Amino acid sequence: MSTVHDSYEPPEVATATGYSSTWASASTTNTHQFSYGDGANESTLSIMMIAVFCGYALLLTVLMMMCICRKPRHGFIQFDPEDAHGQSPPKTSVVSELDAVWRKAFMSKVYGILVIQLFITVVMSYCMMQFGGAKLMLWTMTDGSWAYTLSFLGTFVSLIALMCFRDRFPHNLILLFVFTLIMSWSIGMTCTMYAARGKSAVVVEAFAITSIIFVALTLFTIQSKIDFSFLGMGLSVALLCLIVWGMFATFAFPSFAFSQVYALAGSVIFSLYVVYDTYLITQRLAYDEYIMGAISLYLDFINLFLFILRLLAGGSSND
């Protein structure tokens, strides 16, 4: 039982000397070597990534079919939706009430931005895990500890600025890019921490499971006739309770079981947020709110990934 609790001791309680010995020993074996962890091998990870690729391909196919299945009222659809029929899209109209040409343009913007955000995050996380590893973790936990604080503040500042300028082009896209870079750095640091401890495969497994859940819930919500607006208030309360619970549990109940229950609860809540935000995007958002839609889905995906990563790392932790 003591080994389980030791694996969940937060890194902040260790000294710089302890970090030097721990991460230095890890760097000699894991700097350029991919660790598969418990119960995983090359074929397991390959199967997971193939399933992820097929899932995203299915999602894009369904989205395209959904956008073009209903004929527009104005006849032939122009290739450029911004100039279709010589008209401009009604910016404040709900997307679900527009013709197929506008729905297709809106969904393309939302999920196109989301794919770019996830691509940037995956590439940065992979590079930090592969080429930074234990040395990067040692630097951020000692001399570079300011990087955590800066990324934390930068995330909130860039997100608030993005909300204020979400309708201004090109300010919204510039702020979106800055926000994505800062978030990708933070996620990359978290993934690097697991990789430096020999759990690179757990990171890949968490990403694959998150992708499969995200695609499945998105397809379910798009095809469903259920009004998911009832989830709004309940999810807001549940998220607030989760935040308070996490802050309290960090100091009062730093146990293995409590950590696992917390991670499971977070996974469920953000799975429901995927459903709720997808419903809002397809039914409630206006045409010019594509930035808001992409940000909502991106944050849902990232938070779901982090909770699943925590759940898997706890369940397979034996160091």
C-alpha positions in Angstrom: 0.0 0.0 0.0 2.9 2.4 0.7 4.1 2.1 -2.9 0.7 3.2 -4.2 0.7 6.3 -2.0 4.3 7.1 -3.0 3.4 7.1 -6.7 0.8 9.7 -6.0 2.9 12.1 -4.0 2.9 15.5 -5.8 6.2 16.4 -7.3 6.2 19.8 -5.6 7.1 18.3 -2.2 10.5 16.9 -3.4 13.6 19.0 -3.3 15.8 20.1 -6.2 18.4 17.6 -5.2 15.8 14.8 -5.3 14.8 15.9 -8.7 18.3 15.9 -10.0 18.9 12.3 -9.0 15.4 11.1 -10.1 15.2 12.8 -13.5 18.9 12.3 -14.2 18.5 8.5 -13.8 15.4 8.6 -15.9 17.1 10.6 -18.7 19.7 7.9 -19.2 17.1 5.3 -20.1 14.1 7.3 -21.4 15.4 10.3 -23.3 15.0 8.8 -26.8 13.4 5.5 -25.9 9.6 5.0 -26.1 8.3 3.3 -23.0 5.2 1.1 -23.5 4.2 0.7 -19.8 2.0 -2.0 -18.4 0.0 -4.2 -20.8 0.9 -2.2 -24.0 3.2 -3.0 -26.9 3.8 -1.9 -30.5 0.7 -3.6 -31.8 -1.5 -2.3 -29.1 -0.6 1.3 -29.8 -0.9 0.8 -33.6 -4.4 -0.6 -33.2 -5.3 2.4 -31.0 -4.1 4.9 -33.5 -5.8 3.2 -36.4 -9.0 3.3 -34.5 -8.5 7.0 -33.8 -7.9 7.7 -37.5 -11.0 5.7 -38.6 -13.0 7.5 -36.0 -12.0 11.0 -37.1 -12.6 10.0 -40.8 -16.1 8.8 -39.9 -16.8 12.0 -38.0 -15.7 14.2 -40.9 -17.8 12.1 -43.3 -20.9 12.4 -41.2 -20.5 16.1 -40.8 -20.2 16.6 -44.5 -23.3 14.4 -45.1 -25.2 16.3 -42.5 -24.4 19.7 -44.0 -25.4 18.7 -47.6 -28.3 16.3 -47.0 -30.9 19.1 -47.1 -31.2 21.1 -50.3 -31.0 24.9 -49.9 -34.0 27.0 -50.7 -32.1 29.1 -53.2 -31.2 26.3 -55.6 -27.6 25.7 -56.8 -24.9 25.9 -54.1 -21.9 28.0 -55.0 -18.4 26.7 -54.2 -17.5 29.8 -52.1 -20.1 30.0 -49.3 -19.1 33.6 -48.5 -20.2 34.7 -52.0 -23.1 32.2 -52.5 -25.9 33.7 -54.6 -24.3 37.2 -54.2 -25.5 37.3 -50.5 -23.7 37.5 -47.2 -24.6 35.1 -44.4 -27.0 36.4 -41.7 -24.4 36.8 -39.0 -26.8 36.7 -36.0 -29.1 33.9 -37.3 -29.0 30.5 -35.6 -27.1 28.1 -37.7 -29.8 25.4 -37.6 -32.3 27.8 -39.3 -30.0 28.6 -42.2 -29.7 26.9 -45.6 -27.3 24.0 -46.1 -24.6 26.3 -47.7 -24.3 28.3 -44.5 -24.5 25.3 -42.2 -21.7 23.6 -44.1 -19.6 26.8 -44.0 -20.1 27.1 -40.2 -19.4 23.5 -39.4 -16.3 23.6 -41.6 -15.0 26.6 -39.7 -15.6 25.1 -36.3 -14.2 21.7 -36.9 -11.4 23.0 -39.1 -10.2 25.3 -36.3 -10.5 22.4 -33.8 -8.4 20.1 -36.0 -5.7 22.7 -36.3 -5.7 23.3 -32.5 -5.4 19.6 -31.7 -2.7 19.2 -34.4 -0.6 21.9 -32.8 -1.1 20.5 -29.3 -0.2 16.9 -30.4 2.9 18.1 -32.3 4.2 20.2 -29.4 3.5 17.5 -26.9 5.3 14.9 -28.9 8.3 17.1 -29.5 8.5 18.0 -25.8 8.2 14.3 -24.8 10.7 13.1 -27.3 13.4 15.8 -27.3 12.9 17.3 -23.8 12.1 14.4 -21.6 13.7 14.3 -18.1 16.0 17.3 -18.7 13.0 19.5 -19.6 11.1 18.3 -16.5 14.2 19.0 -14.3 14.5 22.5 -15.7 10.8 23.4 -15.2 10.8 22.0 -11.6 13.9 24.0 -10.6 15.2 27.0 -12.5 12.3 27.2 -14.9 9.5 27.0 -12.4 8.4 30.4 -13.6 7.2 28.7 -16.8 4.3 27.1 -15.0 3.1 30.3 -13.5 3.5 32.2 -16.8 1.6 29.6 -18.8 -1.2 29.5 -16.2 -1.6 33.3 -16.3 -1.1 33.4 -20.1 -3.9 30.9 -20.6 -6.5 33.0 -18.8 -5.4 36.3 -20.2 -5.4 35.1 -23.8 -8.8 33.4 -23.3 -10.4 36.5 -21.8 -8.9 38.6 -24.6 -10.2 36.1 -27.1 -13.7 36.4 -25.7 -13.5 40.2 -26.0 -12.3 40.2 -29.6 -14.0 37.0 -30.9 -15.9 39.0 -33.6 -13.0 41.0 -34.8 -10.9 39.7 -37.7 -8.0 39.1 -37.7 -7.6 39.8 -33.9 -9.7 36.7 -33.1 -7.5 34.4 -35.1 -4.2 35.8 -33.7 -5.5 35.5 -30.1 -6.8 32.0 -30.9 -3.3 31.0 -32.1 -1.6 32.5 -29.0 -4.1 30.7 -26.7 -3.5 27.4 -28.5 0.2 27.7 -28.2 0.1 28.4 -24.5 -2.4 25.5 -23.9 -0.2 23.2 -26.0 2.8 24.1 -23.9 0.9 23.3 -20.7 -0.4 20.0 -22.0 3.1 19.2 -23.3 4.6 19.7 -19.9 2.0 17.3 -18.4 2.7 14.7 -21.0 6.5 15.1 -20.6 6.1 14.5 -16.8 4.5 11.1 -17.5 7.0 10.3 -20.3 9.9 11.0 -18.0 8.5 8.5 -15.5 8.3 5.8 -18.2 4.6 6.2 -19.0 4.7 7.4 -22.6 2.3 4.7 -23.6 -0.2 5.8 -21.1 -0.2 9.2 -22.7 -0.9 7.6 -26.1 -3.6 5.4 -24.7 -5.3 8.4 -23.0 -5.2 10.3 -26.3 -6.7 7.4 -28.2 -9.5 6.7 -25.7 -10.3 10.5 -25.5 -10.5 10.6 -29.3 -12.8 7.6 -29.6 -15.1 8.9 -26.8 -15.1 12.4 -28.4 -16.0 11.1 -31.9 -18.6 8.7 -30.6 -20.4 11.4 -28.5 -20.2 13.9 -31.3 -21.8 11.5 -33.8 -24.4 10.5 -31.3 -25.3 14.2 -30.5 -25.4 15.2 -34.2 -27.7 12.3 -35.1 -29.9 12.5 -32.0 -33.2 14.3 -31.9 -32.9 14.9 -28.1 -32.9 18.4 -26.8 -29.7 18.5 -24.6 -30.2 22.0 -23.4 -31.3 20.6 -20.0 -27.7 19.6 -19.3 -26.6 23.3 -19.1 -27.4 24.1 -15.5 -26.5 20.7 -14.1 -23.1 20.7 -15.8 -22.3 24.2 -14.5 -23.1 23.1 -10.9 -21.2 19.8 -11.4 -18.1 21.6 -12.7 -18.1 24.0 -9.8 -18.3 21.1 -7.4 -15.5 19.4 -9.2 -13.2 22.4 -8.9 -13.9 22.8 -5.2 -13.6 19.1 -4.7 -10.2 19.0 -6.4 -8.9 21.9 -4.3 -10.1 20.3 -1.1 -8.9 16.8 -2.0 -5.4 18.0 -2.8 -4.8 19.0 0.9 -7.3 16.9 2.8 -7.5 13.5 1.1 -4.4 12.9 -1.1 -5.1 9.2 -1.4 -5.1 6.8 -4.3 -8.8 5.9 -4.1 -9.9 9.6 -3.8 -7.7 10.5 -6.8 -9.2 7.8 -8.9 -12.8 8.8 -8.0 -12.0 12.4 -8.8 -10.5 11.5 -12.2 -13.5 9.3 -13.0 -16.0 12.1 -12.0 -14.1 14.6 -14.2 -14.1 12.2 -17.1 -17.9 11.8 -16.9 -18.6 15.5 -16.5 -16.5 16.5 -19.5 -17.9 13.7 -21.6 -21.3 15.3 -21.0 -19.9 18.6 -21.8 -18.9 17.3 -25.3 -22.5 16.3 -25.8 -23.9 19.7 -24.5 -21.4 21.9 -26.5 -21.9 19.9 -29.7 -25.7 20.4 -29.3 -25.2 24.1 -28.8 -23.0 24.3 -31.9 -25.4 22.5 -34.2 -28.6 24.1 -32.8 -28.1 27.3 -30.8 -25.0 29.2 -31.9 -25.1 32.0 -34.4 -23.2 31.9 -37.7 -20.5 34.3 -36.5 -19.8 32.4 -33.3 -17.6 29.7 -34.8 -14.6 30.8 -32.6 -16.7 30.2 -29.5 -17.7 26.8 -30.8 -14.2 25.7 -31.6 -12.9 26.9 -28.2 -15.6 25.0 -26.3 -14.9 21.7 -28.1 -11.1 22.2 -27.7 -11.4 22.7 -23.9 -13.8 19.8 -23.6 -11.3 17.5 -25.4 -8.3 18.7 -23.4 -10.0 18.4 -20.0 -11.4 15.0 -20.9 -7.9 13.9 -22.0 -6.3 15.1 -18.7 -8.8 13.3 -16.5 -8.5 10.1 -18.5 -4.7 10.4 -18.4 -4.9 10.8 -14.6 -7.3 7.8 -14.4 -5.1 5.5 -16.5 -1.8 6.6 -14.8 -3.3 5.8 -11.4 -4.7 2.5 -12.4 -1.4 1.3 -14.0 1.0 2.9 -11.6 3.4 0.6 -10.0 6.5 2.6 -9.6 
